[in-house]
Amino acid sequence: MSESVNETQKSPSLENEVTDFPEEALNKRQTGRVKWFNNRAGYGFVTLTRGVASGRDVFAHHSGIKCDSEQYKYLVQGEYVEFDSCKSNNEKHPYQACNIRGIDNNKLMCETRYENRQPRSRSNVRPRGGGPRDTEDQKSSWSMVAKKRQNRNVE
């Protein structure tokens, strides 16, 4: 027999979510570690690592992620980030992580992975079976060898 899930029951992340940020901490840079992030859904939670709400979770949406280039924006579980804590109109998540960047305003892991995936110049690539490259030394040492003909006289 399967149990039905009560709609008012909160997920573990929601139970630990920050519901009352002190006014002095609002709109200030916070440091946290990504608890989880669903790339397809575009949201997740960041656990605060410092300050008055240390150990509590803050909702993170892909729209709050700041990247230097136009790319798919996501966070990686375990990644350390800095962000502003902002009030939200969402009743379910009263506070959100905004302006999410890497530590010390550095790149996020999604940015470095994106850069590493960029195509490289293919000007020096030879097709399969291209053989050795000719150099000045090799040009003088290579010569055509005539195939010997065998006599097939049967006696």
RAQUI-V98504 format. One record per backbone hydrogen bond with DSSP energy under -0.5 kcal/mol. CO is the residue of the C=O (numbers start at 1). NH is the residue of the N-H. If there is no record, write none. Layout:
BEGIN
{{CO NH} {CO NH}}
END
This chain:
BEGIN
{{4 6} {6 9} {11 15} {12 16} {14 17} {16 57} {22 25} {22 26} {23 26} {25 28} {28 85} {30 83} {31 49} {31 50} {32 81} {33 47} {34 78} {36 45} {37 39} {38 42} {38 43} {42 62} {43 38} {44 60} {45 35} {45 36} {46 48} {46 58} {47 33} {48 55} {51 54} {53 56} {56 48} {57 18} {58 46} {59 97} {60 44} {61 64} {62 65} {64 100} {65 67} {69 71} {76 79} {79 34} {80 103} {81 32} {82 101} {83 30} {84 86} {84 98} {85 27} {86 96} {94 88} {95 59} {96 86} {96 98} {97 61} {98 84} {100 66} {101 82} {102 105} {103 106} {106 102} {108 111} {108 112} {109 113} {110 114} {111 115} {112 116} {113 117} {114 117} {114 118} {115 118} {122 125} {127 130} {135 139} {136 140} {137 141} {138 142} {150 152} {153 155}}
END
